[in-house]
């Protein structure tokens, strides 16, 4: 997928002016956020499970080589094949080879963020193979030719009228043109009818994996729709695409991670379908794929493992950080410009694409910490974003005015007496200048603020002086 | 199948990936002692925290399963014995006007149910090709923690029956209800090897992809109905 992360500011301006988007985003607090808040207290062990989930993931990262070898050996034992891919291009080539080996014409797909990361759909199309997304949200955005805006709810940026428009265009001639598609139920029924035939006709099914289990060689998918299961059960070939850090030692570890995944993602006790796959069809099996392939993608993970953002490899892709992010809630996923939006994207995108491309994303945070407070594997998202900010400053990637401003502030911050004197002076000057209106609608050097809202004039004394006056102590 | 050149490139990629992973981990090999510890962890069945809600005696645990399954939009009918299953199935079909054609898993245990007592049912056995309204299967176990059914693929148990028919009916014995997922894994490992597919199923198919409104019956079954035989002591 082509990145527009460097245009973050322009993306945001467009997003804020998009009424349909703002209406769709307005439903996140009463949806995902409220559902998680209701689910958490129903499981008193939730926080203990989150600690355990973090420890399991850290243990895996410490021993990634061992667990990958074990996983590979078990997959081979169960009759599957493992393909190692250093880069996105390697993974695409491996998948194309498998598809061509059976002259595949259509490929059904379960939802996979790794498939997005490697730009699989465009590549298959360029090579004459039709990819069909089967997750309802992914199907909708495939029809609209746009990328997902959320890692578990790819069409969360849309309102139903936009979905109706996409269906009327794509399904023309298949249904009565006078049909009503006003209700979500009618939209779902239409997608179900269209996709059911695609499931039955596909030559190859491609899914992602939430987990890869080293002890058993299982790949695990978690869905609510059942689309992943139809994708992997009906065609001749099942291809699983997953990144290295998805490996987990045992069924018990996977059970712990599953307990925190659904609750963090949608607030469900458990997802409708959790499926463990072990190789191809066995002797006597009446159904199932004849071939089972796992494509393991590195694409930068092996180097992240030894670097400063290693903790982000704990991520289990639940989406809670973006659901709870006030910036994501205002600007939506597409503003972030690449596959992974929200706080997790603010860490991953600059890491995987470089700070030159992604340096705006870690700045798009108020550091309120809501993302960290809900992360099921306790990723220190704020420190990791701060790391990128510092690195961008070190690399002199930010504009001169911003760097000079920070330099001036740093000088005063290192000289507390001067800082107090200067802020006291500035405060009194602003209070005097704003004494009539109590606010400023324009102010030199503060155009970035006053272009969008008034700056209140200072009232009373500086914070530090009020702090001292009220008996506050220094630490 | 992949060609020879692709195979060589893939093997080179494998070596390169392991090389980079080990460089990041600061080791070139895993020493024998560490490896023994890791191998033991792989086979050790060590559990994480198990939710206390499942620490119940047999009958309250079955009640928990029923409550959790209902909360996930499954419907459940509790019957006294296997002899009552055909009538319960007929009632379900009548309730939703589903006709009398049943596609059933060729499971020997399901054969012990006296279907012949309901001659109106037209039962065929085997996998589904997508044309069946009603699929009937057994289950390997049920997990009370979240009202989850655990189904295994195999010659007696086609996976397509779990996903293609609009109505999935599972005939379960109360004695199959276990507390947590880990109990299901122990039972599975004690009974033999991993099958091709293990399906954990919790309620019918659903989606929230249109304006976050939850709708049942996305791509899989619209209804999941559990007929629970009260055989537990």
Boltz contact constraints between the chains, C-beta under 6 A:
constraints:
  - contact:
      token1: [A, 27]
      token2: [B, 212]
      max_distance: 6.0
  - contact:
      token1: [A, 31]
      token2: [B, 212]
      max_distance: 6.0
  - contact:
      token1: [A, 43]
      token2: [B, 51]
      max_distance: 6.0
  - contact:
      token1: [A, 45]
      token2: [B, 49]
      max_distance: 6.0
  - contact:
      token1: [A, 45]
      token2: [B, 51]
      max_distance: 6.0
  - contact:
      token1: [A, 48]
      token2: [B, 49]
      max_distance: 6.0
  - contact:
      token1: [A, 49]
      token2: [B, 49]
      max_distance: 6.0
  - contact:
      token1: [A, 52]
      token2: [B, 48]
      max_distance: 6.0
  - contact:
      token1: [A, 52]
      token2: [B, 49]
      max_distance: 6.0
  - contact:
      token1: [A, 63]
      token2: [B, 38]
      max_distance: 6.0
  - contact:
      token1: [A, 64]
      token2: [B, 21]
      max_distance: 6.0
  - contact:
      token1: [A, 65]
      token2: [B, 18]
      max_distance: 6.0
  - contact:
      token1: [A, 65]
      token2: [B, 21]
      max_distance: 6.0
  - contact:
      token1: [A, 65]
      token2: [B, 22]
      max_distance: 6.0
  - contact:
      token1: [A, 66]
      token2: [B, 30]
      max_distance: 6.0
  - contact:
      token1: [A, 66]
      token2: [B, 38]
      max_distance: 6.0
  - contact:
      token1: [A, 83]
      token2: [B, 10]
      max_distance: 6.0
  - contact:
      token1: [A, 84]
      token2: [B, 10]
      max_distance: 6.0
  - contact:
      token1: [A, 84]
      token2: [B, 13]
      max_distance: 6.0
  - contact:
      token1: [A, 84]
      token2: [B, 14]
      max_distance: 6.0
  - contact:
      token1: [A, 84]
      token2: [B, 17]
      max_distance: 6.0
  - contact:
      token1: [A, 86]
      token2: [B, 13]
      max_distance: 6.0
  - contact:
      token1: [A, 86]
      token2: [B, 16]
      max_distance: 6.0
  - contact:
      token1: [A, 90]
      token2: [B, 13]
      max_distance: 6.0
  - contact:
      token1: [A, 97]
      token2: [B, 2]
      max_distance: 6.0
  - contact:
      token1: [A, 97]
      token2: [B, 6]
      max_distance: 6.0
  - contact:
      token1: [A, 101]
      token2: [B, 1]
      max_distance: 6.0
  - contact:
      token1: [A, 136]
      token2: [B, 207]
      max_distance: 6.0
  - contact:
      token1: [A, 136]
      token2: [B, 209]
      max_distance: 6.0
  - contact:
      token1: [A, 137]
      token2: [B, 209]
      max_distance: 6.0
  - contact:
      token1: [A, 155]
      token2: [B, 209]
      max_distance: 6.0
  - contact:
      token1: [A, 160]
      token2: [B, 210]
      max_distance: 6.0
  - contact:
      token1: [A, 160]
      token2: [B, 211]
      max_distance: 6.0
  - contact:
      token1: [A, 184]
      token2: [B, 210]
      max_distance: 6.0
  - contact:
      token1: [A, 184]
      token2: [B, 213]
      max_distance: 6.0
  - contact:
      token1: [A, 187]
      token2: [B, 210]
      max_distance: 6.0
  - contact:
      token1: [A, 188]
      token2: [B, 215]
      max_distance: 6.0
  - contact:
      token1: [A, 200]
      token2: [B, 130]
      max_distance: 6.0
  - contact:
      token1: [A, 215]
      token2: [B, 42]
      max_distance: 6.0
  - contact:
      token1: [A, 216]
      token2: [B, 194]
      max_distance: 6.0
  - contact:
      token1: [A, 224]
      token2: [B, 206]
      max_distance: 6.0
  - contact:
      token1: [A, 225]
      token2: [B, 205]
      max_distance: 6.0
  - contact:
      token1: [A, 225]
      token2: [B, 207]
      max_distance: 6.0
  - contact:
      token1: [A, 225]
      token2: [B, 218]
      max_distance: 6.0
  - contact:
      token1: [A, 225]
      token2: [B, 219]
      max_distance: 6.0
  - contact:
      token1: [A, 226]
      token2: [B, 163]
      max_distance: 6.0
  - contact:
      token1: [A, 226]
      token2: [B, 205]
      max_distance: 6.0
  - contact:
      token1: [A, 226]
      token2: [B, 219]
      max_distance: 6.0
  - contact:
      token1: [A, 226]
      token2: [B, 220]
      max_distance: 6.0
  - contact:
      token1: [A, 227]
      token2: [B, 219]
      max_distance: 6.0
  - contact:
      token1: [A, 229]
      token2: [B, 163]
      max_distance: 6.0
  - contact:
      token1: [A, 230]
      token2: [B, 163]
      max_distance: 6.0
  - contact:
      token1: [A, 230]
      token2: [B, 219]
      max_distance: 6.0
  - contact:
      token1: [A, 233]
      token2: [B, 159]
      max_distance: 6.0
  - contact:
      token1: [A, 249]
      token2: [B, 41]
      max_distance: 6.0
  - contact:
      token1: [A, 249]
      token2: [B, 42]
      max_distance: 6.0
  - contact:
      token1: [A, 251]
      token2: [B, 185]
      max_distance: 6.0
  - contact:
      token1: [A, 252]
      token2: [B, 47]
      max_distance: 6.0
  - contact:
      token1: [A, 252]
      token2: [B, 182]
      max_distance: 6.0
  - contact:
      token1: [A, 255]
      token2: [B, 181]
      max_distance: 6.0
  - contact:
      token1: [A, 255]
      token2: [B, 182]
      max_distance: 6.0
  - contact:
      token1: [A, 256]
      token2: [B, 48]
      max_distance: 6.0
  - contact:
      token1: [A, 269]
      token2: [B, 146]
      max_distance: 6.0
  - contact:
      token1: [A, 270]
      token2: [B, 146]
      max_distance: 6.0
  - contact:
      token1: [A, 270]
      token2: [B, 148]
      max_distance: 6.0
  - contact:
      token1: [A, 270]
      token2: [B, 202]
      max_distance: 6.0
  - contact:
      token1: [A, 272]
      token2: [B, 202]
      max_distance: 6.0
  - contact:
      token1: [A, 272]
      token2: [B, 203]
      max_distance: 6.0
  - contact:
      token1: [A, 272]
      token2: [B, 206]
      max_distance: 6.0
  - contact:
      token1: [A, 274]
      token2: [B, 200]
      max_distance: 6.0
  - contact:
      token1: [A, 275]
      token2: [B, 199]
      max_distance: 6.0
  - contact:
      token1: [A, 276]
      token2: [B, 198]
      max_distance: 6.0
  - contact:
      token1: [A, 277]
      token2: [B, 197]
      max_distance: 6.0
  - contact:
      token1: [A, 278]
      token2: [B, 194]
      max_distance: 6.0
  - contact:
      token1: [A, 278]
      token2: [B, 196]
      max_distance: 6.0
  - contact:
      token1: [A, 282]
      token2: [B, 196]
      max_distance: 6.0
  - contact:
      token1: [A, 284]
      token2: [B, 155]
      max_distance: 6.0
  - contact:
      token1: [A, 286]
      token2: [B, 127]
      max_distance: 6.0
  - contact:
      token1: [A, 286]
      token2: [B, 158]
      max_distance: 6.0
  - contact:
      token1: [A, 287]
      token2: [B, 127]
      max_distance: 6.0
  - contact:
      token1: [A, 287]
      token2: [B, 158]
      max_distance: 6.0
  - contact:
      token1: [A, 287]
      token2: [B, 159]
      max_distance: 6.0
  - contact:
      token1: [A, 287]
      token2: [B, 160]
      max_distance: 6.0
  - contact:
      token1: [A, 288]
      token2: [B, 196]
      max_distance: 6.0
  - contact:
      token1: [A, 298]
      token2: [B, 17]
      max_distance: 6.0
  - contact:
      token1: [A, 302]
      token2: [B, 17]
      max_distance: 6.0
  - contact:
      token1: [A, 302]
      token2: [B, 20]
      max_distance: 6.0
  - contact:
      token1: [A, 302]
      token2: [B, 21]
      max_distance: 6.0
  - contact:
      token1: [A, 302]
      token2: [B, 24]
      max_distance: 6.0
  - contact:
      token1: [A, 305]
      token2: [B, 24]
      max_distance: 6.0
  - contact:
      token1: [A, 306]
      token2: [B, 24]
      max_distance: 6.0
